[in-house]
Amino acid sequence: MFLIIGIAAILMLISIYLFYRAEHFKKEISAYRREAKMTKQECLSMANAVVLASTQHQDLLKKRLKKMQDTIGVEDEPNPELLIMSYLISQYSNVYRELLKEDETIQLAYKKFFGDTGKRYYADLDEFMRESDASLRKMWSSKDHCVYILFIDMLLESQERKLAKTSKKKAIA
């Protein structure tokens, strides 16, 4: 009889202990859920800030491209390289967003965003990249968004240098 009462008491103590232990775990889990929710909100706000920054950078790039197009002038024939740059800059923020996910390369992201309607644009762009130097081709196949920023800036700077050379030649002539 005492054995049964002893076993029942031990089981009762174990169940009380497990109940309080479960309550403790429940509090920890709710604290972790709160922390995860706050972290997710912070991550979303950071992602929105990065996307906003990329949109502003796209606007700056458009201004640089417009300035280059204005220096060429309307009377000259359209520059195919500047046209390709306008293709690249038109999808800048979309490609940047895709590269942040780190799923695709720059080349595949542009192919995705040009889609079926922009096959001609993508073909021109792909041909331009095949004809460019090795460093640009290496950047073209990168997945890093920082490399993407450098890639676009390098392309714009090379176009600015070419335009400066041609304007000097016209000024001399």
Backbone as JSON, one array per atom type, in Angstrom:
{
  "sequence": "MFLIIGIAAILMLISIYLFYRAEHFKKEISAYRREAKMTKQECLSMANAVVLASTQHQDLLKKRLKKMQDTIGVEDEPNPELLIMSYLISQYSNVYRELLKEDETIQLAYKKFFGDTGKRYYADLDEFMRESDASLRKMWSSKDHCVYILFIDMLLESQERKLAKTSKKKAIA",
  "N": [[0.81, -1.18, 0.0], [1.88, 1.25, 0.9], [3.83, 1.39, -1.0], [2.4, 1.78, -3.38], [1.23, 4.27, -2.84], [3.58, 5.78, -2.63], [4.66, 5.52, -5.23], [2.61, 6.8, -6.62], [2.85, 9.37, -5.54], [5.4, 10.06, -6.43], [4.95, 10.04, -9.23], [3.09, 12.1, -9.31], [4.67, 14.3, -8.5], [6.53, 14.3, -10.59], [4.82, 14.89, -12.74], [3.97, 17.47, -12.0], [6.42, 18.81, -12.08], [7.05, 18.51, -14.85], [4.9, 19.95, -15.91], [5.43, 22.63, -15.1], [7.89, 22.93, -16.31], [7.15, 22.72, -19.01], [5.61, 25.04, -19.22], [7.62, 26.92, -18.9], [9.11, 26.43, -21.25], [7.18, 27.14, -23.11], [7.01, 29.9, -22.7], [9.58, 30.65, -23.51], [9.49, 29.9, -26.21], [7.5, 31.65, -27.17], [8.84, 34.06, -26.78], [10.99, 33.73, -28.59], [9.52, 33.62, -30.98], [8.47, 36.23, -31.05], [10.85, 37.65, -31.29], [11.75, 36.65, -33.76], [9.73, 37.63, -35.42], [10.16, 40.4, -35.18], [12.73, 40.55, -36.27], [12.2, 39.75, -38.87], [10.6, 41.9, -39.72], [12.49, 43.97, -39.56], [14.27, 43.06, -41.49], [12.68, 43.22, -43.79], [12.28, 45.99, -43.89], [14.9, 46.84, -44.3], [15.4, 45.65, -46.79], [13.56, 47.05, -48.34], [14.68, 49.58, -48.15], [17.09, 49.17, -49.51], [16.13, 48.58, -52.06], [14.92, 51.01, -52.66], [17.19, 52.62, -52.7], [18.48, 51.49, -54.91], [16.69, 52.21, -56.9], [16.94, 54.99, -56.86], [19.6, 55.14, -57.64], [19.33, 54.16, -60.2], [17.93, 56.26, -61.35], [19.92, 58.25, -61.28], [21.76, 57.08, -63.03], [20.26, 57.14, -65.38], [20.18, 59.89, -65.79], [22.89, 60.4, -66.29], [23.18, 58.97, -68.66], [21.39, 60.34, -70.3], [22.68, 62.79, -70.39], [24.95, 62.06, -71.83], [23.75, 61.36, -74.23], [22.76, 63.83, -74.99], [25.13, 65.22, -75.47], [26.01, 64.01, -77.76], [24.09, 64.77, -79.59], [21.28, 65.56, -81.75], [21.58, 65.56, -84.49], [23.51, 63.7, -85.21], [24.01, 60.22, -86.1], [22.18, 57.59, -84.45], [23.74, 56.19, -81.65], [24.68, 52.89, -81.31], [25.77, 51.69, -79.05], [25.03, 53.38, -76.95], [22.33, 52.94, -77.07], [22.2, 50.3, -76.26], [23.12, 50.69, -73.67], [20.95, 52.09, -72.67], [19.06, 50.03, -72.68], [20.14, 48.41, -70.68], [20.03, 50.09, -68.42], [17.32, 50.57, -68.21], [16.21, 48.35, -67.0], [17.43, 48.25, -64.57], [16.8, 48.45, -61.68], [15.1, 46.25, -61.36], [16.73, 44.06, -62.06], [18.69, 44.38, -60.12], [17.24, 43.82, -57.81], [16.71, 41.1, -58.24], [19.3, 40.1, -58.15], [19.89, 40.51, -55.5], [18.56, 38.45, -54.31], [20.19, 36.43, -55.01], [19.88, 34.36, -56.86], [20.22, 34.26, -59.61], [22.39, 34.95, -62.43], [23.75, 38.04, -63.74], [23.4, 38.09, -66.48], [21.34, 36.13, -66.9], [19.29, 37.32, -65.46], [18.75, 39.66, -66.93], [17.93, 38.44, -69.28], [15.61, 37.25, -68.39], [14.01, 39.51, -67.68], [13.8, 40.94, -70.06], [12.43, 39.12, -71.56], [10.03, 37.6, -73.81], [9.18, 39.7, -75.43], [11.36, 41.35, -75.64], [13.4, 40.09, -77.13], [15.01, 40.9, -79.25], [16.34, 43.08, -78.12], [17.75, 41.78, -76.1], [19.34, 40.11, -77.66], [20.95, 41.98, -79.01], [22.26, 43.05, -76.8], [23.59, 40.78, -75.79], [25.31, 40.2, -77.9], [26.87, 42.51, -77.85], [28.14, 42.14, -75.39], [29.63, 39.84, -75.89], [31.5, 40.87, -77.61], [32.89, 42.63, -76.05], [35.51, 43.41, -73.6], [37.41, 41.01, -71.55], [37.09, 41.39, -68.77], [34.62, 42.67, -68.5], [32.98, 40.67, -69.57], [33.32, 38.73, -67.64], [32.16, 39.99, -65.43], [29.58, 40.11, -66.4], [28.67, 37.54, -66.11], [28.38, 37.25, -63.41], [27.0, 36.85, -60.04], [26.81, 38.65, -58.08], [25.57, 41.57, -56.52], [27.03, 43.86, -56.01], [29.07, 43.73, -57.86], [27.52, 44.08, -60.08], [26.77, 46.78, -59.9], [29.29, 47.98, -60.27], [29.76, 47.02, -62.83], [27.81, 48.31, -64.47], [28.59, 50.97, -64.02], [31.22, 50.9, -65.07], [30.66, 50.42, -67.77], [29.27, 52.76, -68.46], [31.27, 54.7, -67.96], [33.21, 53.93, -69.83], [31.83, 54.49, -72.18], [31.54, 57.25, -71.87], [34.2, 58.03, -72.03], [34.76, 57.3, -74.69], [33.02, 59.01, -76.04], [34.12, 61.45, -75.28], [36.58, 61.33, -76.59], [35.77, 61.26, -79.28], [34.49, 63.73, -79.45], [36.66, 65.44, -79.05], [38.1, 64.89, -81.35], [36.33, 65.87, -83.25], [36.38, 68.55, -82.56], [38.98, 69.24, -83.16], [39.04, 68.86, -85.89]],
  "CA": [[0.0, 0.0, 0.0], [2.79, 2.39, 0.93], [4.52, 1.38, -2.27], [1.51, 2.38, -4.36], [1.14, 5.7, -2.5], [4.9, 6.35, -2.95], [4.75, 5.62, -6.69], [1.66, 7.83, -7.03], [3.43, 10.66, -5.15], [6.52, 10.33, -7.36], [4.35, 10.39, -10.5], [2.49, 13.42, -9.15], [5.77, 15.27, -8.5], [7.08, 14.35, -11.95], [3.87, 15.61, -13.6], [4.04, 18.89, -11.63], [7.68, 19.31, -12.62], [6.92, 18.59, -16.3], [3.98, 21.02, -16.22], [6.13, 23.9, -14.98], [8.92, 22.93, -17.34], [6.47, 23.02, -20.27], [5.26, 26.47, -19.18], [8.87, 27.65, -19.15], [9.41, 26.29, -22.67], [6.17, 27.9, -23.84], [7.42, 31.3, -22.62], [10.77, 30.8, -24.36], [9.06, 29.82, -27.61], [6.82, 32.9, -27.53], [9.87, 35.1, -26.88], [11.69, 33.5, -29.86], [8.62, 34.02, -32.06], [8.47, 37.69, -31.08], [12.15, 38.08, -31.82], [11.77, 36.31, -35.19], [8.84, 38.57, -36.1], [10.84, 41.69, -35.24], [13.83, 40.4, -37.21], [11.61, 39.73, -40.21], [10.21, 43.27, -40.03], [13.71, 44.72, -39.82], [14.8, 42.6, -42.77], [11.84, 43.81, -44.83], [12.56, 47.43, -43.99], [16.23, 46.97, -44.92], [15.26, 45.31, -48.2], [12.88, 48.18, -48.98], [15.65, 50.67, -48.25], [18.04, 48.83, -50.57], [15.43, 48.73, -53.33], [14.78, 52.45, -52.86], [18.51, 53.13, -53.09], [18.75, 51.07, -56.28], [15.84, 53.03, -57.78], [17.58, 56.3, -56.96], [20.81, 54.96, -58.45], [18.86, 54.04, -61.57], [17.63, 57.62, -61.82], [21.2, 58.91, -61.55], [22.32, 56.5, -64.25], [19.48, 57.66, -66.5], [20.63, 61.26, -66.02], [24.2, 60.33, -66.94], [22.97, 58.52, -70.03], [20.75, 61.45, -71.0], [23.72, 63.79, -70.61], [25.78, 61.57, -72.93], [22.97, 61.46, -75.47], [22.68, 65.25, -75.34], [26.41, 65.65, -76.03], [26.09, 63.52, -79.14], [23.23, 65.65, -80.39], [20.23, 64.95, -82.54], [21.95, 65.47, -85.89], [24.32, 62.52, -85.44], [23.29, 58.95, -86.15], [22.04, 57.02, -83.11], [24.85, 55.35, -81.23], [24.14, 51.59, -80.86], [26.24, 51.4, -77.7], [24.17, 54.12, -76.03], [21.05, 52.25, -77.09], [22.38, 49.13, -75.38], [23.17, 51.2, -72.29], [19.58, 52.41, -72.25], [18.43, 48.75, -72.36], [20.65, 47.97, -69.38], [19.57, 50.97, -67.34], [15.86, 50.5, -68.07], [15.85, 47.23, -66.11], [18.43, 48.26, -63.49], [16.3, 48.12, -60.34], [14.57, 44.88, -61.38], [17.87, 43.13, -62.04], [19.32, 44.53, -58.82], [16.4, 43.08, -56.86], [16.94, 39.67, -58.48], [20.64, 39.75, -57.7], [19.88, 40.46, -54.04], [18.1, 37.1, -53.95], [21.33, 35.57, -55.35], [19.42, 33.19, -57.59], [20.57, 34.3, -61.02], [23.49, 35.81, -62.85], [23.3, 39.28, -64.39], [22.97, 37.72, -67.82], [20.04, 35.46, -66.84], [18.29, 38.27, -64.98], [18.34, 40.48, -68.07], [17.17, 37.6, -70.21], [14.29, 37.08, -67.78], [13.23, 40.73, -67.7], [13.46, 41.32, -71.42], [11.39, 38.18, -71.93], [9.75, 37.34, -75.23], [9.03, 40.95, -76.18], [12.65, 42.01, -75.81], [14.43, 39.18, -77.65], [15.95, 41.68, -80.08], [17.17, 43.85, -77.2], [18.68, 40.88, -75.44], [20.31, 39.64, -78.66], [21.91, 43.08, -79.18], [23.03, 43.13, -75.57], [24.45, 39.61, -75.71], [26.36, 40.38, -78.91], [27.75, 43.56, -77.34], [28.96, 41.57, -74.32], [30.59, 38.91, -76.48], [32.54, 41.66, -78.27], [33.59, 43.47, -75.07], [36.71, 42.8, -73.03], [37.22, 39.86, -70.67], [36.62, 41.78, -67.44], [33.18, 42.91, -68.6], [32.31, 39.38, -69.75], [33.34, 38.05, -66.34], [31.14, 40.65, -64.62], [28.3, 39.77, -67.0], [28.25, 36.22, -65.62], [28.45, 37.27, -61.95], [25.75, 36.85, -59.29], [26.95, 39.63, -57.0], [24.95, 42.86, -56.84], [28.08, 44.89, -55.99], [29.72, 43.62, -59.17], [26.57, 44.65, -61.03], [26.9, 48.24, -59.83], [30.55, 48.29, -60.94], [29.59, 46.68, -64.24], [27.09, 49.41, -65.14], [29.43, 52.17, -63.97], [32.32, 50.75, -66.03], [30.13, 50.6, -69.12], [29.0, 54.19, -68.66], [32.54, 55.43, -68.03], [33.86, 53.65, -71.12], [31.09, 55.25, -73.19], [31.88, 58.67, -71.69], [35.54, 58.23, -72.58], [34.67, 57.24, -76.15], [32.38, 60.25, -76.5], [35.07, 62.54, -75.11], [37.57, 61.21, -77.67], [35.15, 61.67, -80.56], [34.25, 65.18, -79.42], [37.95, 66.09, -79.25], [38.45, 64.75, -82.76], [35.49, 66.81, -84.0], [36.82, 69.91, -82.24], [40.24, 69.45, -83.88], [38.76, 68.91, -87.34]],
  "C": [[0.87, 1.27, 0.0], [3.57, 2.51, -0.39], [3.67, 2.06, -3.35], [1.38, 3.88, -4.12], [2.45, 6.4, -2.85], [5.06, 6.55, -4.46], [3.81, 6.72, -7.2], [2.21, 9.22, -6.7], [4.57, 11.04, -6.1], [5.97, 10.74, -8.72], [3.71, 11.77, -10.46], [3.56, 14.51, -9.17], [6.38, 15.42, -9.88], [6.14, 15.13, -12.87], [3.85, 17.1, -13.27], [5.31, 19.53, -12.19], [7.58, 19.5, -14.13], [5.96, 19.71, -16.71], [4.69, 22.38, -16.16], [7.26, 24.03, -16.01], [8.31, 23.27, -18.71], [6.06, 24.49, -20.33], [6.49, 27.33, -19.48], [9.23, 27.59, -20.64], [8.44, 27.09, -23.52], [6.53, 29.39, -23.84], [8.63, 31.56, -23.51], [10.39, 30.8, -25.84], [8.36, 31.11, -28.03], [7.82, 34.05, -27.63], [10.65, 34.96, -28.2], [10.81, 33.9, -31.05], [8.55, 35.53, -32.19], [9.75, 38.23, -31.71], [12.25, 37.8, -33.33], [10.88, 37.27, -35.98], [9.49, 39.94, -36.23], [11.99, 41.65, -36.24], [13.32, 40.42, -38.64], [11.19, 41.13, -40.63], [11.42, 44.13, -40.33], [14.3, 44.35, -41.17], [14.0, 43.19, -43.93], [12.11, 45.3, -45.0], [13.93, 47.67, -44.62], [16.16, 46.68, -46.42], [14.56, 46.45, -48.95], [13.83, 49.37, -49.14], [16.66, 50.41, -49.37], [17.39, 48.99, -51.94], [15.24, 50.21, -53.66], [16.1, 53.06, -53.31], [18.83, 52.72, -54.53], [17.91, 51.86, -57.28], [16.43, 54.42, -57.96], [18.85, 56.23, -57.8], [20.44, 54.82, -59.92], [18.54, 55.41, -62.15], [18.91, 58.4, -62.14], [21.85, 58.38, -62.83], [21.58, 56.99, -65.49], [19.9, 59.09, -66.83], [21.98, 61.29, -66.71], [24.06, 59.94, -68.4], [22.34, 59.63, -70.88], [21.77, 62.54, -71.34], [24.62, 63.36, -71.78], [25.03, 61.68, -74.26], [22.84, 62.91, -75.93], [24.0, 65.76, -75.93], [26.58, 65.16, -77.46], [25.27, 64.42, -80.05], [22.26, 64.87, -81.24], [20.68, 64.71, -83.98], [22.79, 64.22, -86.2], [23.44, 61.27, -85.5], [23.21, 58.36, -84.75], [23.18, 56.05, -82.81], [24.31, 54.02, -80.7], [24.58, 51.24, -79.44], [25.41, 52.14, -76.65], [22.77, 53.5, -75.97], [21.11, 51.02, -76.18], [22.45, 49.56, -73.93], [21.77, 51.55, -71.8], [18.8, 51.14, -71.95], [18.83, 48.31, -70.96], [20.06, 48.79, -68.24], [18.05, 50.88, -67.15], [15.42, 49.4, -67.12], [16.75, 47.16, -64.87], [17.86, 47.81, -62.15], [15.72, 46.71, -60.28], [15.69, 43.85, -61.28], [18.56, 43.18, -60.68], [18.56, 43.74, -57.76], [16.61, 41.57, -57.02], [18.31, 39.23, -57.98], [20.73, 39.73, -56.17], [19.41, 39.1, -53.54], [19.19, 36.06, -54.2], [20.9, 34.28, -56.03], [20.0, 33.12, -59.0], [21.8, 35.16, -61.27], [22.9, 37.07, -63.49], [22.72, 38.95, -65.76], [21.58, 37.09, -67.8], [18.94, 36.39, -66.34], [17.83, 39.17, -66.11], [17.52, 39.68, -69.07], [15.75, 37.41, -69.7], [13.44, 38.34, -67.93], [12.94, 41.24, -69.1], [12.4, 40.39, -71.98], [11.22, 38.02, -73.43], [9.68, 38.63, -76.04], [10.37, 41.61, -76.47], [13.75, 41.11, -76.34], [15.46, 39.93, -78.49], [16.89, 42.47, -79.19], [18.21, 42.95, -76.53], [19.73, 40.36, -76.42], [21.37, 40.72, -78.91], [22.84, 43.17, -77.97], [24.02, 41.98, -75.45], [25.6, 39.71, -76.71], [27.37, 41.43, -78.45], [28.67, 43.0, -76.26], [29.99, 40.59, -74.86], [31.76, 39.66, -77.12], [33.35, 42.5, -77.29], [34.76, 42.71, -74.44], [36.37, 41.75, -71.96], [36.68, 40.24, -69.29], [35.11, 42.05, -67.44], [32.41, 41.6, -68.78], [32.27, 38.6, -68.44], [32.28, 38.66, -65.41], [29.74, 40.27, -65.1], [27.77, 38.43, -66.48], [28.29, 36.13, -64.09], [27.05, 37.25, -61.33], [25.72, 37.94, -58.22], [26.37, 40.98, -57.4], [25.97, 44.01, -56.79], [28.83, 44.9, -57.32], [28.81, 44.24, -60.24], [26.66, 46.17, -61.06], [28.18, 48.67, -60.55], [30.46, 48.06, -62.44], [28.92, 47.82, -65.0], [27.93, 50.68, -65.15], [30.6, 52.09, -64.96], [31.84, 50.95, -67.46], [29.87, 52.07, -69.41], [30.28, 54.99, -68.79], [33.24, 55.18, -69.36], [33.16, 54.41, -72.25], [31.41, 56.74, -73.09], [33.26, 58.96, -72.25], [35.53, 58.22, -74.11], [34.06, 58.52, -76.7], [33.32, 61.44, -76.36], [36.12, 62.52, -76.22], [36.99, 61.68, -79.0], [34.86, 63.17, -80.58], [35.54, 65.96, -79.58], [38.35, 66.03, -80.72], [37.62, 65.71, -83.61], [35.92, 68.25, -83.77], [38.12, 70.23, -83.01], [39.97, 69.64, -85.37], [38.02, 70.12, -87.76]]
}
